[in-house]
Amino acid sequence: MELTWFDKIPNVKLPNLERIGHEIHADDWQTIIHAISAHFLKE
């Protein structure tokens, strides 16, 4: 079984991004920033 990058990050939660493919849409940045902040600001 091959591990992906998110399998190596403890307690990671991946947001569901619609329309994602080979690019990140401007509408998705708030979701991405919130997910990163929530991960690193956990106590």
PDB file of N, CA, C, O and CB in Angstrom:
ATOM      1  N   MET A   1       0.839  -1.186   0.000  1.00  0.00           N
ATOM      2  CA  MET A   1       0.000   0.000   0.000  1.00  0.00           C
ATOM      3  C   MET A   1       0.882   1.247   0.000  1.00  0.00           C
ATOM      4  O   MET A   1       1.715   1.431   0.888  1.00  0.00           O
ATOM      5  CB  MET A   1      -0.954  -0.001   1.220  1.00  0.00           C
ATOM      6  N   GLU A   2       0.694   2.078  -0.980  1.00  0.00           N
ATOM      7  CA  GLU A   2       1.490   3.298  -1.094  1.00  0.00           C
ATOM      8  C   GLU A   2       0.837   4.425  -0.296  1.00  0.00           C
ATOM      9  O   GLU A   2      -0.373   4.632  -0.382  1.00  0.00           O
ATOM     10  CB  GLU A   2       1.652   3.709  -2.577  1.00  0.00           C
ATOM     11  N   LEU A   3       1.633   5.145   0.473  1.00  0.00           N
ATOM     12  CA  LEU A   3       1.114   6.272   1.233  1.00  0.00           C
ATOM     13  C   LEU A   3       1.181   7.536   0.386  1.00  0.00           C
ATOM     14  O   LEU A   3       2.155   7.761  -0.333  1.00  0.00           O
ATOM     15  CB  LEU A   3       1.898   6.456   2.550  1.00  0.00           C
ATOM     16  N   THR A   4       0.168   8.337   0.472  1.00  0.00           N
ATOM     17  CA  THR A   4       0.181   9.630  -0.202  1.00  0.00           C
ATOM     18  C   THR A   4       0.691  10.682   0.775  1.00  0.00           C
ATOM     19  O   THR A   4       0.875  10.391   1.957  1.00  0.00           O
ATOM     20  CB  THR A   4      -1.238  10.003  -0.737  1.00  0.00           C
ATOM     21  N   TRP A   5       0.918  11.885   0.299  1.00  0.00           N
ATOM     22  CA  TRP A   5       1.489  12.925   1.162  1.00  0.00           C
ATOM     23  C   TRP A   5       0.617  13.220   2.368  1.00  0.00           C
ATOM     24  O   TRP A   5       1.145  13.494   3.446  1.00  0.00           O
ATOM     25  CB  TRP A   5       1.702  14.197   0.374  1.00  0.00           C
ATOM     26  N   PHE A   6      -0.701  13.173   2.223  1.00  0.00           N
ATOM     27  CA  PHE A   6      -1.548  13.496   3.379  1.00  0.00           C
ATOM     28  C   PHE A   6      -1.613  12.363   4.382  1.00  0.00           C
ATOM     29  O   PHE A   6      -2.056  12.581   5.510  1.00  0.00           O
ATOM     30  CB  PHE A   6      -2.945  13.840   2.921  1.00  0.00           C
ATOM     31  N   ASP A   7      -1.191  11.166   4.018  1.00  0.00           N
ATOM     32  CA  ASP A   7      -1.107  10.071   4.988  1.00  0.00           C
ATOM     33  C   ASP A   7       0.063  10.274   5.946  1.00  0.00           C
ATOM     34  O   ASP A   7       0.118   9.644   7.002  1.00  0.00           O
ATOM     35  CB  ASP A   7      -0.965   8.724   4.263  1.00  0.00           C
ATOM     36  N   LYS A   8       0.990  11.144   5.586  1.00  0.00           N
ATOM     37  CA  LYS A   8       2.188  11.367   6.390  1.00  0.00           C
ATOM     38  C   LYS A   8       2.044  12.540   7.350  1.00  0.00           C
ATOM     39  O   LYS A   8       2.923  12.764   8.183  1.00  0.00           O
ATOM     40  CB  LYS A   8       3.370  11.598   5.491  1.00  0.00           C
ATOM     41  N   ILE A   9       0.950  13.292   7.250  1.00  0.00           N
ATOM     42  CA  ILE A   9       0.723  14.448   8.113  1.00  0.00           C
ATOM     43  C   ILE A   9      -0.283  14.053   9.189  1.00  0.00           C
ATOM     44  O   ILE A   9      -1.428  13.733   8.870  1.00  0.00           O
ATOM     45  CB  ILE A   9       0.215  15.683   7.291  1.00  0.00           C
ATOM     46  N   PRO A  10       0.127  14.069  10.467  1.00  0.00           N
ATOM     47  CA  PRO A  10      -0.773  13.654  11.542  1.00  0.00           C
ATOM     48  C   PRO A  10      -2.027  14.528  11.621  1.00  0.00           C
ATOM     49  O   PRO A  10      -1.944  15.752  11.519  1.00  0.00           O
ATOM     50  CB  PRO A  10      -0.040  13.690  12.872  1.00  0.00           C
ATOM     51  N   ASN A  11      -3.163  13.907  11.799  1.00  0.00           N
ATOM     52  CA  ASN A  11      -4.450  14.580  12.012  1.00  0.00           C
ATOM     53  C   ASN A  11      -4.872  15.519  10.887  1.00  0.00           C
ATOM     54  O   ASN A  11      -5.596  16.485  11.124  1.00  0.00           O
ATOM     55  CB  ASN A  11      -4.396  15.351  13.282  1.00  0.00           C
ATOM     56  N   VAL A  12      -4.431  15.247   9.688  1.00  0.00           N
ATOM     57  CA  VAL A  12      -4.790  16.119   8.563  1.00  0.00           C
ATOM     58  C   VAL A  12      -6.251  15.913   8.172  1.00  0.00           C
ATOM     59  O   VAL A  12      -6.761  14.793   8.200  1.00  0.00           O
ATOM     60  CB  VAL A  12      -3.870  15.847   7.349  1.00  0.00           C
ATOM     61  N   LYS A  13      -6.912  16.999   7.812  1.00  0.00           N
ATOM     62  CA  LYS A  13      -8.279  16.949   7.295  1.00  0.00           C
ATOM     63  C   LYS A  13      -8.267  17.687   5.965  1.00  0.00           C
ATOM     64  O   LYS A  13      -7.955  18.877   5.913  1.00  0.00           O
ATOM     65  CB  LYS A  13      -9.324  17.584   8.307  1.00  0.00           C
ATOM     66  N   LEU A  14      -8.599  16.997   4.913  1.00  0.00           N
ATOM     67  CA  LEU A  14      -8.577  17.608   3.591  1.00  0.00           C
ATOM     68  C   LEU A  14      -9.933  18.202   3.246  1.00  0.00           C
ATOM     69  O   LEU A  14     -10.956  17.524   3.338  1.00  0.00           O
ATOM     70  CB  LEU A  14      -8.167  16.584   2.536  1.00  0.00           C
ATOM     71  N   PRO A  15      -9.940  19.473   2.848  1.00  0.00           N
ATOM     72  CA  PRO A  15     -11.210  20.076   2.448  1.00  0.00           C
ATOM     73  C   PRO A  15     -11.658  19.541   1.093  1.00  0.00           C
ATOM     74  O   PRO A  15     -10.835  19.149   0.265  1.00  0.00           O
ATOM     75  CB  PRO A  15     -11.089  21.607   2.399  1.00  0.00           C
ATOM     76  N   ASN A  16     -12.957  19.528   0.880  1.00  0.00           N
ATOM     77  CA  ASN A  16     -13.501  19.110  -0.402  1.00  0.00           C
ATOM     78  C   ASN A  16     -13.537  20.326  -1.324  1.00  0.00           C
ATOM     79  O   ASN A  16     -14.260  21.285  -1.056  1.00  0.00           O
ATOM     80  CB  ASN A  16     -14.923  18.482  -0.238  1.00  0.00           C
ATOM     81  N   LEU A  17     -12.770  20.292  -2.397  1.00  0.00           N
ATOM     82  CA  LEU A  17     -12.722  21.406  -3.339  1.00  0.00           C
ATOM     83  C   LEU A  17     -13.382  20.980  -4.641  1.00  0.00           C
ATOM     84  O   LEU A  17     -12.937  20.044  -5.304  1.00  0.00           O
ATOM     85  CB  LEU A  17     -11.259  21.870  -3.587  1.00  0.00           C
ATOM     86  N   GLU A  18     -14.441  21.677  -4.992  1.00  0.00           N
ATOM     87  CA  GLU A  18     -15.130  21.404  -6.255  1.00  0.00           C
ATOM     88  C   GLU A  18     -14.271  21.933  -7.405  1.00  0.00           C
ATOM     89  O   GLU A  18     -13.505  22.877  -7.212  1.00  0.00           O
ATOM     90  CB  GLU A  18     -16.558  22.057  -6.276  1.00  0.00           C
ATOM     91  N   ARG A  19     -14.381  21.361  -8.556  1.00  0.00           N
ATOM     92  CA  ARG A  19     -13.729  21.815  -9.788  1.00  0.00           C
ATOM     93  C   ARG A  19     -12.207  21.735  -9.749  1.00  0.00           C
ATOM     94  O   ARG A  19     -11.556  22.247 -10.660  1.00  0.00           O
ATOM     95  CB  ARG A  19     -14.134  23.225 -10.077  1.00  0.00           C
ATOM     96  N   ILE A  20     -11.620  21.120  -8.741  1.00  0.00           N
ATOM     97  CA  ILE A  20     -10.156  21.104  -8.657  1.00  0.00           C
ATOM     98  C   ILE A  20      -9.596  20.106  -9.658  1.00  0.00           C
ATOM     99  O   ILE A  20     -10.141  19.018  -9.843  1.00  0.00           O
ATOM    100  CB  ILE A  20      -9.686  20.752  -7.222  1.00  0.00           C
ATOM    101  N   GLY A  21      -8.536  20.479 -10.278  1.00  0.00           N
ATOM    102  CA  GLY A  21      -7.868  19.620 -11.246  1.00  0.00           C
ATOM    103  C   GLY A  21      -6.388  19.940 -11.198  1.00  0.00           C
ATOM    104  O   GLY A  21      -5.719  19.656 -10.204  1.00  0.00           O
ATOM    105  N   HIS A  22      -5.881  20.522 -12.250  1.00  0.00           N
ATOM    106  CA  HIS A  22      -4.466  20.886 -12.304  1.00  0.00           C
ATOM    107  C   HIS A  22      -4.236  22.326 -11.881  1.00  0.00           C
ATOM    108  O   HIS A  22      -3.118  22.831 -11.980  1.00  0.00           O
ATOM    109  CB  HIS A  22      -3.921  20.671 -13.704  1.00  0.00           C
ATOM    110  N   GLU A  23      -5.267  22.982 -11.416  1.00  0.00           N
ATOM    111  CA  GLU A  23      -5.125  24.368 -10.989  1.00  0.00           C
ATOM    112  C   GLU A  23      -6.011  24.611  -9.771  1.00  0.00           C
ATOM    113  O   GLU A  23      -6.960  23.869  -9.519  1.00  0.00           O
ATOM    114  CB  GLU A  23      -5.488  25.347 -12.141  1.00  0.00           C
ATOM    115  N   ILE A  24      -5.687  25.649  -9.031  1.00  0.00           N
ATOM    116  CA  ILE A  24      -6.500  26.047  -7.890  1.00  0.00           C
ATOM    117  C   ILE A  24      -7.243  27.317  -8.285  1.00  0.00           C
ATOM    118  O   ILE A  24      -6.631  28.296  -8.711  1.00  0.00           O
ATOM    119  CB  ILE A  24      -5.624  26.269  -6.599  1.00  0.00           C
ATOM    120  N   HIS A  25      -8.549  27.295  -8.145  1.00  0.00           N
ATOM    121  CA  HIS A  25      -9.374  28.443  -8.506  1.00  0.00           C
ATOM    122  C   HIS A  25      -9.341  29.493  -7.397  1.00  0.00           C
ATOM    123  O   HIS A  25      -9.204  29.161  -6.220  1.00  0.00           O
ATOM    124  CB  HIS A  25     -10.823  28.001  -8.783  1.00  0.00           C
ATOM    125  N   ALA A  26      -9.468  30.745  -7.780  1.00  0.00           N
ATOM    126  CA  ALA A  26      -9.452  31.850  -6.812  1.00  0.00           C
ATOM    127  C   ALA A  26     -10.532  31.681  -5.749  1.00  0.00           C
ATOM    128  O   ALA A  26     -10.326  32.056  -4.595  1.00  0.00           O
ATOM    129  CB  ALA A  26      -9.640  33.187  -7.531  1.00  0.00           C
ATOM    130  N   ASP A  27     -11.666  31.128  -6.120  1.00  0.00           N
ATOM    131  CA  ASP A  27     -12.763  30.925  -5.166  1.00  0.00           C
ATOM    132  C   ASP A  27     -12.409  29.925  -4.065  1.00  0.00           C
ATOM    133  O   ASP A  27     -13.067  29.902  -3.025  1.00  0.00           O
ATOM    134  CB  ASP A  27     -14.003  30.449  -5.901  1.00  0.00           C
ATOM    135  N   ASP A  28     -11.392  29.109  -4.273  1.00  0.00           N
ATOM    136  CA  ASP A  28     -11.025  28.074  -3.303  1.00  0.00           C
ATOM    137  C   ASP A  28      -9.977  28.527  -2.290  1.00  0.00           C
ATOM    138  O   ASP A  28      -9.726  27.815  -1.318  1.00  0.00           O
ATOM    139  CB  ASP A  28     -10.516  26.864  -4.028  1.00  0.00           C
ATOM    140  N   TRP A  29      -9.361  29.683  -2.487  1.00  0.00           N
ATOM    141  CA  TRP A  29      -8.275  30.097  -1.606  1.00  0.00           C
ATOM    142  C   TRP A  29      -8.713  30.269  -0.156  1.00  0.00           C
ATOM    143  O   TRP A  29      -7.977  29.881   0.751  1.00  0.00           O
ATOM    144  CB  TRP A  29      -7.682  31.383  -2.104  1.00  0.00           C
ATOM    145  N   GLN A  30      -9.885  30.838   0.085  1.00  0.00           N
ATOM    146  CA  GLN A  30     -10.357  30.996   1.465  1.00  0.00           C
ATOM    147  C   GLN A  30     -10.483  29.648   2.157  1.00  0.00           C
ATOM    148  O   GLN A  30     -10.112  29.516   3.323  1.00  0.00           O
ATOM    149  CB  GLN A  30     -11.705  31.727   1.492  1.00  0.00           C
ATOM    150  N   THR A  31     -10.997  28.654   1.462  1.00  0.00           N
ATOM    151  CA  THR A  31     -11.138  27.308   2.020  1.00  0.00           C
ATOM    152  C   THR A  31      -9.770  26.716   2.329  1.00  0.00           C
ATOM    153  O   THR A  31      -9.578  26.111   3.383  1.00  0.00           O
ATOM    154  CB  THR A  31     -11.907  26.393   1.049  1.00  0.00           C
ATOM    155  N   ILE A  32      -8.830  26.886   1.424  1.00  0.00           N
ATOM    156  CA  ILE A  32      -7.477  26.348   1.604  1.00  0.00           C
ATOM    157  C   ILE A  32      -6.778  27.027   2.778  1.00  0.00           C
ATOM    158  O   ILE A  32      -6.188  26.354   3.624  1.00  0.00           O
ATOM    159  CB  ILE A  32      -6.647  26.529   0.318  1.00  0.00           C
ATOM    160  N   ILE A  33      -6.842  28.351   2.831  1.00  0.00           N
ATOM    161  CA  ILE A  33      -6.197  29.094   3.917  1.00  0.00           C
ATOM    162  C   ILE A  33      -6.812  28.719   5.265  1.00  0.00           C
ATOM    163  O   ILE A  33      -6.094  28.547   6.249  1.00  0.00           O
ATOM    164  CB  ILE A  33      -6.318  30.613   3.681  1.00  0.00           C
ATOM    165  N   HIS A  34      -8.123  28.596   5.311  1.00  0.00           N
ATOM    166  CA  HIS A  34      -8.792  28.200   6.553  1.00  0.00           C
ATOM    167  C   HIS A  34      -8.347  26.802   6.992  1.00  0.00           C
ATOM    168  O   HIS A  34      -8.090  26.584   8.175  1.00  0.00           O
ATOM    169  CB  HIS A  34     -10.324  28.238   6.373  1.00  0.00           C
ATOM    170  N   ALA A  35      -8.253  25.869   6.067  1.00  0.00           N
ATOM    171  CA  ALA A  35      -7.849  24.495   6.402  1.00  0.00           C
ATOM    172  C   ALA A  35      -6.415  24.456   6.925  1.00  0.00           C
ATOM    173  O   ALA A  35      -6.128  23.750   7.891  1.00  0.00           O
ATOM    174  CB  ALA A  35      -7.983  23.580   5.171  1.00  0.00           C
ATOM    175  N   ILE A  36      -5.519  25.205   6.296  1.00  0.00           N
ATOM    176  CA  ILE A  36      -4.119  25.239   6.752  1.00  0.00           C
ATOM    177  C   ILE A  36      -4.041  25.883   8.134  1.00  0.00           C
ATOM    178  O   ILE A  36      -3.370  25.363   9.025  1.00  0.00           O
ATOM    179  CB  ILE A  36      -3.223  26.017   5.740  1.00  0.00           C
ATOM    180  N   SER A  37      -4.718  27.003   8.312  1.00  0.00           N
ATOM    181  CA  SER A  37      -4.711  27.689   9.609  1.00  0.00           C
ATOM    182  C   SER A  37      -5.279  26.800  10.708  1.00  0.00           C
ATOM    183  O   SER A  37      -4.707  26.706  11.794  1.00  0.00           O
ATOM    184  CB  SER A  37      -5.510  28.994   9.529  1.00  0.00           C
ATOM    185  N   ALA A  38      -6.394  26.156  10.430  1.00  0.00           N
ATOM    186  CA  ALA A  38      -7.018  25.282  11.426  1.00  0.00           C
ATOM    187  C   ALA A  38      -6.085  24.143  11.816  1.00  0.00           C
ATOM    188  O   ALA A  38      -6.045  23.751  12.982  1.00  0.00           O
ATOM    189  CB  ALA A  38      -8.340  24.717  10.891  1.00  0.00           C
ATOM    190  N   HIS A  39      -5.342  23.614  10.867  1.00  0.00           N
ATOM    191  CA  HIS A  39      -4.428  22.502  11.159  1.00  0.00           C
ATOM    192  C   HIS A  39      -3.296  22.950  12.083  1.00  0.00           C
ATOM    193  O   HIS A  39      -2.978  22.262  13.054  1.00  0.00           O
ATOM    194  CB  HIS A  39      -3.847  21.927   9.854  1.00  0.00           C
ATOM    195  N   PHE A  40      -2.694  24.088  11.788  1.00  0.00           N
ATOM    196  CA  PHE A  40      -1.523  24.513  12.544  1.00  0.00           C
ATOM    197  C   PHE A  40      -1.849  25.285  13.818  1.00  0.00           C
ATOM    198  O   PHE A  40      -0.988  25.418  14.688  1.00  0.00           O
ATOM    199  CB  PHE A  40      -0.655  25.350  11.676  1.00  0.00           C
ATOM    200  N   LEU A  41      -3.063  25.793  13.948  1.00  0.00           N
ATOM    201  CA  LEU A  41      -3.426  26.554  15.140  1.00  0.00           C
ATOM    202  C   LEU A  41      -4.143  25.709  16.181  1.00  0.00           C
ATOM    203  O   LEU A  41      -4.600  26.231  17.198  1.00  0.00           O
ATOM    204  CB  LEU A  41      -4.293  27.721  14.759  1.00  0.00           C
ATOM    205  N   LYS A  42      -4.247  24.388  15.933  1.00  0.00           N
ATOM    206  CA  LYS A  42      -4.868  23.493  16.918  1.00  0.00           C
ATOM    207  C   LYS A  42      -4.037  23.464  18.187  1.00  0.00           C
ATOM    208  O   LYS A  42      -2.808  23.530  18.149  1.00  0.00           O
ATOM    209  CB  LYS A  42      -5.024  22.064  16.349  1.00  0.00           C
ATOM    210  N   GLU A  43      -4.724  23.366  19.298  1.00  0.00           N
ATOM    211  CA  GLU A  43      -4.004  23.255  20.578  1.00  0.00           C
ATOM    212  C   GLU A  43      -3.874  21.816  20.979  1.00  0.00           C
ATOM    213  O   GLU A  43      -3.299  21.516  22.026  1.00  0.00           O
ATOM    214  CB  GLU A  43      -4.712  24.040  21.684  1.00  0.00           C
TER     215      GLU A  43
END
